[in-house]
């Protein structure tokens, strides 16, 4: 296990990059502590896999360094980095038994057979596959094949980091929650440094202690699952986290006051800094309430969706779509209503980045 540090990292697939648009990865500075559980979260094409390949040694970055426990490994090949990797599709030998698949990484490194047996039995127990050890891998279900693939990554005790690259993509949805909870349990038991790459917010937020959210090759926020949900550093994070995502509404800022349409909005607090750029207000649907009339934002209900635990109301205000999540009674489509935004959760963003500061509003 190791602390992993990325210092001034940038990467371009072009031989002569001239600007940020030529870089698949913009400047990244990150430190992952020894034994932590981390996730790289973002949509396809955001740079997650490029970053994973750089950490594993499959790519040499255009700029910057990778350090494992302060040792510079930037130029080292994958074989010398002591990394275990679990891929989207299970990497196992179908003709081998489950036992031999789990034993292979250890036998390949010449470990004593007694140690091999101890480690295989321990990992098999953690994975709940002890009764399958004599079964050929070809006869396993897809979720059990991925369990064995995970086990092959965890069976070694000398790895610096275990990396998971979209490991549950091909697993049936009703089995994913079982493997997610099993992986979280495994991390708590083996205490290895783990990095989980995914585009699925549920996987990232349930597995990781710290989540790195990426967009267009750039890290836009790092934080705990609670941090990412409660205070978005960027409008992209608000869009990406939650269902539905944060309402992002265009506004005008005049004299430090934000106006949505002709309505003045009470922000969470003062602006962190004044500046030019695209001004938007962000408010999560959970913090939008609806009344029949009042001093808030006038709107018309467009649609009401009952999702079981609550209702999602879609309203139109000043030609903008606004979502609200309500428990209990909800208005009907076509109703004229008033939207009220919880002040402590109403934030200003400039060119996508958070620009307001907490001020103790209700």
C-alpha positions, 0 to 999 in steps of 0.5 A: 500500500502507498500514498499516491501523489500526482504533481503538476500532471498534464497529458496530451495525445498530440505531439505539439500541444499549444493550449488547454484544448489540446490536453486530455488532462489539464493540470492535476495535483492530487494526493491519495493517502495510504489505505484510503478508498477513492473514486474518480467520477465523471462522464465518458471522455472526461479523462478518467481512464487516461488518468488511470492509465498514467497511474498504472504506467500504461501511459507516460504523462506529457508533464508532471510526476507520479510518486508512490510514497515519495518515490518517483515512478513516472518512468517506471513500467507497470510491472515495477509499480506493484499495482493490481487492476480490476477491469470492466470485463473479468480477467480470469482463466476459464479453464482454471478452477476458482482456487487456481485463479486466485492463486495465480498472482501469488504463484507467478511471484514464486510465493510459498504454497502454504502462503498461497493457500492462506491468502486464497482461503482468506480472500475466498472467505471475504468474497463468499466463494469458498464453496466454489474453489473447485469449480472451473471459472467457465461455469461461473455466473457473470457476477461471480466471475467479477468477484474472482477478478476482484479477488485476484487483485486483492490476494497479493499483500504487497500491492501499492494500490488496487485500481477498479476500472468500471468494474460493475458495468456489465453486471446485471442491475439487481446484482450491482448493489451486492457487489458494491457493498461487498467491495466496500466491506473488502476495503474495510477489511484489507485496508488497501489503497483503492481507486475506483473509476466510474461514471455512476454516481451511486457506485462512487458515492457508496464506495469512496471516502473521497470522490474526485469529480472530473469534467473535460480533463479537469478536476472540478471538485474533491470531497466526501459524498456529503460534501459533493451533495451539499455544496457544489464547487461547480455547476457541473457537479450539481448537474451530475450528482443527484436525480434530478440534478441541481437547478441552474438558473441564469441570473443578473447580478446588480450591486451584489444582488442576484435577480432571476427574471424580475425577482430578487433572490436571497443568496446564502451569503455575500459574493466571494469576489466580484467579477465579470462572467456568466452568472447563474443561481444553483438550488437543489430540488430538495430545497425548493418549496411550492405554495399556492401564492406568496412572495416567491418566484411565480411559476406554472407546473408542467409535470408531476412525477410520482417516484414512490418516496416523493414527487418530482414537480417540474415547473416553468418560471421565466421560461426556465425549467425548475425542479422541486422534490416534495413529500406528500401533496403536490400541485397538478399540471397547469397550476399557477404556483409560487416557488420559494428557494431555501436561502442557505442553499441558494448559491451564486456561480460565475462561469460555473464556479461557486462565487457566494459564501455562507452567511448563515441564512435560513 
